[in-house]
């Protein structure tokens, strides 16, 4: 299958206020290419994003090993607000982190109760990621009705610890691969 020349990307605002560029998943790429109304749906949507890079792991032949590796290689996840979406060449977009497929359009998350938004977005992530997602949904919904809202200091601290842990694991894996390559 040929790779698309233009890839859908988005500027996503994290709860800490930082704008990060993400590449949208393949199923969202397909949906945006086939439905022009979907582009309007993505503006100001809440979307699940990785807060740190994925840990690249070697593929295993055993199904149990693959499931275990998939669980341990997952970064922490949170919720971001899509500011805008646009297309870039695949060469430029390949350097961006990839979002997850779960998102809720602006017209839904602004009027639906927290419980229904959280039930949809938390999906099957780890317990800590589910709690982070719930805290982020609360933050974004509070933005609508309150002034000067801030991200929960506790969940910001937990996320930062989890991000640091993931980055150390990536650094350690890279070091081990390099060590295997260069040691005699």
C-alpha positions in Angstrom: 0.0 0.0 0.0 1.4 3.4 -1.0 2.1 5.9 1.7 0.1 9.1 1.5 2.0 12.2 0.5 0.1 14.5 2.7 -0.5 13.6 6.4 -3.1 15.2 8.7 -1.4 16.8 11.8 -2.7 19.0 14.5 -1.6 21.6 17.0 -2.7 20.3 20.4 -2.8 22.4 23.6 -1.8 20.4 26.7 -3.4 21.4 30.1 -0.1 23.1 31.0 -0.6 25.5 28.2 2.1 24.2 25.9 1.2 23.7 22.2 2.6 20.5 20.7 2.4 19.2 17.1 1.0 15.7 16.7 0.3 13.5 13.8 -3.2 12.0 13.7 -3.7 8.2 13.7 -4.3 6.3 10.4 -8.0 5.8 11.1 -8.4 9.5 11.7 -6.4 10.2 8.5 -8.8 8.0 6.5 -11.8 9.7 8.1 -10.6 13.2 7.4 -9.7 12.4 3.8 -13.2 11.0 3.2 -15.4 13.4 5.1 -14.9 17.1 5.0 -17.3 17.7 7.9 -14.9 15.7 10.1 -12.4 18.5 9.8 -14.9 20.8 11.5 -15.5 18.2 14.1 -11.8 18.0 15.0 -11.5 21.8 15.7 -11.5 22.3 19.5 -12.0 18.6 20.2 -10.6 16.8 23.2 -8.2 14.1 22.0 -6.1 11.5 23.9 -2.4 12.2 23.4 0.8 10.5 24.6 2.6 12.7 27.1 6.0 11.1 26.4 7.5 9.1 23.4 6.7 5.4 23.0 9.3 2.9 24.1 10.4 1.0 21.0 10.6 -2.7 21.8 11.7 -5.7 19.7 8.9 -7.8 18.3 8.3 -11.1 19.9 6.8 -14.3 18.4 4.8 -15.3 21.5 1.4 -13.7 21.9 1.8 -13.4 25.7 5.2 -11.7 25.3 3.7 -9.3 22.7 0.9 -8.3 25.1 3.3 -7.8 27.9 5.7 -5.7 25.8 2.8 -3.6 24.5 1.6 -2.8 28.0 5.1 -1.9 29.2 6.0 0.2 26.2 3.0 2.5 26.5 3.7 6.1 27.6 1.5 8.0 30.0 -1.6 9.4 28.3 -3.5 12.7 28.8 -6.1 14.9 27.1 -5.3 17.8 24.8 -7.4 20.4 23.1 -7.0 20.4 19.3 -6.4 24.0 18.3 -6.1 23.4 14.5 -5.6 20.7 12.0 -3.6 20.9 8.8 -1.8 18.7 6.3 2.0 18.3 6.0 4.2 16.3 3.8 4.9 12.8 5.1 8.6 13.6 5.5 7.8 16.5 7.9 5.0 14.7 9.8 7.0 11.6 10.5 8.9 13.3 13.3 5.7 14.1 15.3 4.2 11.9 18.0 1.0 10.1 17.0 -2.2 10.8 18.9 -4.7 8.1 19.8 -8.0 7.7 18.0 -10.3 8.6 20.9 -11.6 12.2 20.7 -14.8 14.1 21.5 -15.9 17.0 19.4 -16.4 20.5 20.8 -20.2 20.3 20.6 -20.2 17.2 22.7 -17.6 17.7 25.5 -18.9 21.2 26.3 -22.5 20.0 27.0 -22.1 16.4 28.1 -21.5 15.5 31.7 -18.0 14.5 32.9 -19.0 10.9 33.4 -19.9 10.2 29.7 -16.8 12.0 28.4 -14.6 10.1 30.8 -16.2 6.7 30.0 -15.4 7.2 26.3 -12.0 8.7 26.5 -10.3 6.6 29.1 -10.7 3.5 26.9 -8.4 0.6 28.2 -5.4 2.5 29.3 -3.5 1.9 32.5 -5.0 3.0 35.8 -2.8 6.0 36.2 -3.4 7.1 32.6 -7.2 6.8 33.2 -6.9 9.0 36.3 -4.8 11.5 34.3 -7.4 11.6 31.6 -10.2 12.2 34.2 -8.2 15.1 35.7 -7.6 16.6 32.2 -11.2 16.3 31.3 -12.1 18.1 34.5 -9.6 20.8 33.7 -10.9 21.4 30.2 -14.6 21.4 31.3 -13.7 23.8 34.1 -12.1 26.1 31.6 -15.6 26.7 30.1 -17.3 27.8 33.4 -14.6 29.2 35.7 -11.9 31.8 35.5 -8.2 31.3 36.1 -8.4 27.5 36.3 -5.2 25.5 36.6 -4.2 22.0 36.1 -4.3 19.9 39.2 -0.9 20.2 40.9 -1.0 16.6 42.0 -1.7 15.2 38.6 0.8 17.5 37.0 3.4 16.1 39.5 2.4 12.5 38.8 2.5 13.0 35.1 5.9 14.6 35.3 7.2 11.7 37.3 5.8 9.2 34.8 7.2 11.2 31.8 10.7 11.2 33.4 10.4 7.5 34.1 9.5 6.8 30.4 12.3 9.0 29.1 14.8 7.1 31.4 13.5 3.8 30.0 14.0 5.0 26.4 17.5 6.2 27.2 18.3 2.9 28.8 16.9 0.9 25.9 18.9 3.1 23.4 22.0 2.6 25.5 21.5 -1.2 25.5 21.0 -1.3 21.8 24.1 0.8 21.2 26.1 -1.3 23.6 25.2 -4.5 21.7 26.3 -2.8 18.5 29.6 -1.5 19.6 30.9 -3.9 22.2 33.0 -6.9 21.0 
